[in-house]
């Protein structure tokens, strides 16, 4: 009995593994797969599309159109203790990580405009980030929502300042919780 090997075309392989945990360097679009015009091949028709700014990396599924922006140079998205605090804050607001998109701007230089273009949001919460880092001209007023187009922008102190049971940590958590209760009508 003779066994023959079948080699699948690249487009078929890509379609089999469309839900991947590893993001490609350049976004592969379904239309390009169907036409067998994958990034890296020398074709003038896709050059314009692939020369765009690098894709914004985020964690979460963005179900409730909430964007959470942090600045943690030591982590891919957020360090473990701050992530645990963030998830507990989200749980108190009846949300999960799937409801938001978490972007760490320490590892990517995207403006707020670019983030909102990629992930249209109703609420943007910026932890320990000023308006200059987001490349916008607005005052950085903590714990007060600022309308920004269709979104509302909320600046907050760093999650690390809310860790623990000290009076200062409780005070910061209380300020944030007061605003979040109003936003989510809790």
Residue pairs with C-beta under 8 A, 6 or more apart in sequence:
8 16
9 36
10 36
10 38
11 33
11 34
11 36
11 38
14 28
14 33
14 38
15 33
23 55
23 57
24 39
25 39
25 54
26 39
26 50
26 55
27 55
28 38
28 39
29 49
32 38
32 39
32 46
32 49
37 43
37 45
37 46
39 46
39 50
53 110
53 114
54 108
55 118
56 103
56 108
56 110
56 114
56 115
56 118
56 119
57 103
57 104
57 107
57 108
58 77
58 101
58 102
58 103
58 119
59 77
59 97
59 101
59 102
60 68
60 97
60 98
60 99
60 100
60 101
60 102
61 97
61 98
61 99
61 101
62 99
62 100
62 101
62 119
62 121
63 98
63 99
64 95
64 99
64 100
64 122
65 119
65 120
65 121
65 122
65 123
66 95
66 99
66 100
66 101
66 121
66 122
66 123
66 124
66 125
67 100
67 101
67 103
67 115
67 116
67 119
67 121
67 123
67 124
67 125
67 151
68 86
68 100
68 101
68 102
68 103
68 124
68 125
68 127
69 103
69 105
69 112
69 115
69 124
69 125
69 126
69 127
69 129
69 134
70 77
70 78
70 82
70 102
70 103
70 104
70 105
70 106
70 126
70 127
70 128
70 129
70 159
71 104
71 105
71 106
71 127
71 128
71 129
71 133
72 78
72 79
72 82
72 104
72 106
73 106
73 107
75 104
75 106
76 104
76 107
77 83
77 102
77 104
78 86
78 102
78 104
78 159
81 160
81 163
82 159
82 160
82 163
85 159
85 162
85 163
86 102
86 159
87 96
87 97
89 176
89 180
90 96
90 97
90 99
90 100
92 177
92 180
92 186
93 180
93 184
93 186
94 184
94 186
95 184
101 119
101 121
103 110
103 115
105 129
105 133
105 134
111 134
111 135
111 136
112 124
112 134
112 135
112 136
112 148
112 153
113 135
113 136
115 121
115 124
116 124
116 149
116 151
120 150
120 151
121 151
122 150
122 151
122 152
123 151
123 152
123 154
123 183
124 148
124 151
124 152
124 153
124 154
125 154
125 156
126 134
126 153
126 154
126 155
126 156
127 156
127 157
127 158
127 159
128 156
128 157
128 158
128 159
128 160
128 161
129 155
130 140
130 155
131 137
131 138
131 139
131 140
131 155
136 148
138 146
138 148
138 153
139 146
140 155
141 155
142 155
142 156
142 157
142 175
143 154
143 155
143 156
143 175
143 176
143 178
143 179
144 154
144 155
144 179
145 152
145 153
145 154
145 179
145 183
146 152
146 153
146 154
146 155
147 153
152 183
154 179
154 183
156 176
157 172
157 175
157 176
161 168
161 169
161 172
162 169
162 172
162 173
162 176
163 169
180 186
